[in-house]
Amino acid sequence: PDGVLPALDTVAAALRRALGESARSVRARVPLPAATTASFAALAAHADGEAAFDAGRLDDAKRAWRLALAYDSAFALAHAALGAALAWTNEPAAAAPHLAAADRLAAALPPREALLTRVRTATWRGDRRAAMQLGRAWLAEHPDDRTVLGQVGYAALRGRQYAAARVAYERLVRLDARDAATWVNLATVRRAEAGSPAALAAALDAYARAFALDTALARQLTIAHEYAGTLALAGRADSAAGVFRAMLAAGDAGARARGFRGLAFVAEHRGRYAEAARHFAEAVRVHRAIGDNVLSEVRVRVLRAEALDAIDPRAAGAPAAARAASAERDTALRLALARPVEPVMLGYLGASLARAGRAADAARVADVLAARAQPGSAPD
């Protein structure tokens, strides 16, 4: 099988000559295996990883990319993909060596593949400004390159530069209105801009267009969660709750945890903080039962503490709520200091401790945050 890629490369070169491309240009090309990998098995595993990632199966995607690297440890695109996935799942220390390897190996790639790799690694290291600058320099000469345009839009989205992200995604849908993923990203941007009913209406319209093109997207956990949150912000709390209740019925533990968390957000939106605290407690129980990552548990415990804080101090259960909030922060603090929780989450925890008047604990978290922060990472 490893002879397939060189054979395809030979056929492609002959086709380019037949179509009139100069012999010098054809000779100057980077061979196909060098542009990706000489291992057909590595390429197949990489493709499996991309498909799994697109379907929202992050663990399967990471396994596939690790397999690709087992076949070819110098496969730059697999390093970039695995590093991005690890960063996405809040494992920055594990992501860093793969992102660095991808950057190093990109020098041997053709110009466009090298650019795509460097934009991706810069985005996931947190240097979104560099990612956008790299992409825009390419787009100045190749304005209709949809892949690069999408990467620039995503870097802007991750960097919370929503106006720039919206410009990129609106251009993408003009170039190809049949790309469901682009409509989802545009919906995410419009939701983040939700300063007006018009922005929320535009977000919901973009979601509707995405789901019409690909119904499976509506069942992906992250997308469904964001969609339901947009419904709640638009004043359609019952519809949002329906999406979250469907997650509870899905049978998947991860979906159930997100469902409980979503129902808690809807309850908070309605001012029902005791109900929200109960839903957050259920989410914590699910995370602990399945041994989910500590980051999720810390996040939900902080959210539950904040919900308990919001209960009317005149209510009969207010003293018990205050004790429960303190206990949640105690547990979140213990977990965050003992395990490699990402710096951004440490920031949320420290802010919550400070709001609760626990200045000494907040200072401890700040010290750990400073030690764990990755140099050059804007979010950190």
N, C-alpha and C positions, 0 to 999 in steps of 0.2 A: 504493500500500500504506500510506503514512503516514496515510491517512484512516481506516484500519480501527480504530485505537484510539479516536479520538473517537466513531466510530459505535457501538462497543461500549459506551462510557461512556454514551451517550445511551440505549441499550437498557437498560442496567443501572439507570439512574435511573428509567426508566418502570416497570421491574419492581418496584423498591423502592416506588414510589408505589402500584402495584397491590396490593402485599402489605400496604399499610396504614401504611407509614412516613410520618412527617409531611413536609409540603412543606418546612418549615424545615430539617429534618435533611438532606433530599436536597439542598437548595440549598447547605448548609454543607459538602458533601463536597469533597474535593480531587479535581479531574478526574483520570481514570485516566492520561492521558499525563504529567501533572505528578507523579503518584505514582511513576512509573517513568521513562518517556521518551516523547517525542512521535514517536520514530522506530521504525517497525515493524522496520526492518532491524537497528537496535541491539538491540531486544528479542529478536529471533530469534537474533542472535549471542550475546547474554547467555545465552539458554536452551541454546544449543550448548555454551557454556563450562561451565555447570552440569552438563550431561550428561557431558561429557568428564571433568570433575573427579570426578564420582561413579564413573566407570569407571576411574579411576586414570591417565588420560592427561593428565598435568599440562601438558606442553608444548602440546598441542592446546587445553587449557582457557585457557591464558594467551594464545595466539594469538586465540582467539575473543573474549576479553574486550578485548584491544587493538583488535580490529575493531569491537566495540560502541562503544568510546570514540572510534574514528575517525568513526563515524556520529553520535555525540552525546557531546561531551567533558564535558557536565554530567550524565552518567548516574551518579548516586550509587551505585547498586547494583553497577554494573560496576567502578567505582573500588574499592569495598570488596572485591569478589570478587578482582580482580586483585592488590590489595595483600595480601590474605590468602594467595593462591597464591604470591606472591613471597616472603613471609615463611616460608611452609611449605618452600620450596625454598632457604632460607637466603640470601636476597638482601635483607637488611633495608634497605640504602640505596636500592634500587630500589622497595621496598615503601612506604617512608615517605611520599613525595609522594601516592601514591594513597590511602593511609589518611587522610592529612590532608585531601585533596580530598573524600573520602566524608564525613568529619566535618563539613566546611564545608557541603556540599550537603544534608546530612541535615535541616537546619533547614526546608527547603521541603517535606519529605515529610510524609505523614500520621503520626500518633503512633506506630502500631505499626511502620511501615516505618522511621521515624526511629530507634526503639528498636533494632530488629534490626540496623540499620546501625551504630549506636554500640556495641552489645555486640560485634559482630564486629570492629570496628576496635580497640576496647580490648583484646580478647583477643589480637589479632595484633600489637599494639604491646607486649605483655607485661604490660599492666596488668589482670591477671585479676581482682583484687579489685574494681576498678571495674566490669568486665563483669558479675560476679556480682551486685553491688549493683543495677545497672541492671535486670538481668533479674528479680531477686527482687522489686523494687518493682512491676514489671508483674504478676508472678505472684500477688502479694498480692490483686489484683483480678480476675485472669484465670488461676486455678490450673490450668486444663486446656489452656492454650495450649501445644501440643506443640512448636511451633517454638522458642519462647522457652525452654521447659524444656530442650530439647536444647542450645541455646546456653549456658545456665547450666551444664549438665552438662559440656559441652566446655571451657568456661572453667575449671571446677574441675579437670578432667582435665589440661589443659595447665599449670595452676598447681600440680599434684601434691597437690591437696586431694582425695584419693581417696574419703574417706568421703562428702564432699558430692557428688562426682560419682556415686558409687554410688546415693545417695538419689535423685538426679535421674533416672538411667537406669532404676532399678527402678520408679519411678513411670511413666516413659514406656512400659515394656513392659506395665505394668498397663493403661494407657490404650489401647495398640495393640500387641498381641503379634505382629503380622504385619510389623513394620518391621525388616527384616534389619539395616540399618545400626545401629539402636539396640542390637541384640544384640551386634554387633561391638564397639561402644563399651563396652558393659557388660563384655564379655570382656576388653577392654584394661584396664579399671579393676580387675577381679578379679585379672588377672595382675600388675598393679602392686602389688596388696596381698598378693602371694604370700608371706605369712608362715606359711602353714599349708597342708597338703594339701587342706583343704576349699576354700580360696580358689582353688587351681589347678583343682580338680575343677569348681568353679562356672564358672571361665573357660572350660574345655574344653566344658562343657555349653552355655554361651552361644554359643561358636563353632559347635557342632553345630546349634543352633537357627537361627543366621544362615545357615549353608550349606544347611540344608534349605529355607529360604525363598528363597534366591538362590544357586544353585550357582556362578554367575560370581564371587562374592566370594572363593571359595577360590582363584581363579587370579589375583587382584590381588596384585601384588608385595608391597606393604607389609603387607597383611593376611596373606598366606601366610607371610611372614617372621616376623611376630609370632606367628602360630599355631604355627609350627614351634618357635619359641623357647619357647612355653608347653609344648609336648610335652616338650622337653628338660628344662625345670625340673620337670616332673611325673615325671621318671624314664623317659620313653619316648624315649630317645635314638635308637633305630633308626627309629622312626616319624618323628622330626624330621629325621633324615638323609635319609629317603626324600623328604620334601617339598623339601628343599634340592637333592637330586639331580635332581628333576623340573625345578627351575629351570634347571639346567645344560643340560637337554635341550630347553629352550623355544626356543632359537635367538636370542632377544633378548639383546643384549649386556648391557643393564642387569640382566636377570634372571640371567644367568650370573654377573655380579659379586656380586649378592646371594647367589646359591647358594654360591659359594666362601666368602663371608664367613660364611654360616650354617654350612657344614660346619666352618669353623674354630672357631666357637663350640661346636659339638657336641664337637669334639676336645678343646677346653679343658675342657669339662664333664667329660670322661672322663680328664682329666689328661694328655692326649697333646699336649704343647706344641710339639714339633718338627713333628708333623703339622699342628697349627693354623697354625704359621708358614708351612708350604708352601701351605696353602689361601689364607692372606692374600696371599702372594706372587702367586698366580694372580689374585686379585681386583685387585691393583695393576696387573698386566699388562693385564687387560681394560679398566680405567679409562683407562690410558694409550693403548691402541689405539683407543678410541672417542672420545678427547678429552673424556671426561666432566668434570664440574665439579671444580675443584681441591679443594673441600671433601671430596669422597668420597675422593680420593687421600690427602689429609692424614690423614683419619680412619683409613683402612686401614693406612697406614704406622705410625701411632702404635699401633694394635692389634697389628700384627706385632712391633713393638719390644717391647711388653709380653709377648707370647707368648714371644719369644726370651729375655727376661729370666727367665722362669719355668722354663727348661730347667735341669735338675739340673747344678750347677757341676762335679760329679764325672764327668759324661758326657764321652765322648771328643770330641764336637763342641762342647763348651761354649765354648772360646776363639773359635771361628769364629762361634758364635751371638752372643757378646758384641760382636764387631766388626760383625756384620750389624745388630744392634740399634742400635748407635751410628750406623751409616750411614743407617738408616731415619729416625732422629731428625734427622740432618743435613739430609736431603732434605725432610722434613716442615717443618722450621724455615725452610728457604730458600723453599719454596712459600708458607708461611703469611705470611711477611713481605713477599713480593713481590706477592701477590694479595689481593683483598678477602675473606679467610676470616672467617666470622662470629665474634663474640666468644666464644660458648659453646665453639666448637671450639678457639679460642685458649686458653681455660681448660684444656681437656683436654690440649692439647699442653704448656702451661706446667707443669702438674702432673706430666706424664710426664718432662719434662726435669729437674724438681726431684728426682723420685724417683731419677733416674739420676745425681744428684750434679752436674748442670750448672746451678749456681745463676745464673751470669752470663747464660746463654742464657734461663733461666726469667724473669729480670728483664727482659730485652729484650722477651720476649713479653708480660709484664705491662704494660709501657709501651705497646705497640701496642694491647693489649686496652683499656686505659683510654682511648686516643684514639678507638678505633672504637666503643665502647659507645654505644648509643642512650639519650639521657636518658629516664627514665621506664620503661625496659624492665627488668622484674624479672629475666628470665633473664640479661641482660647484666650 
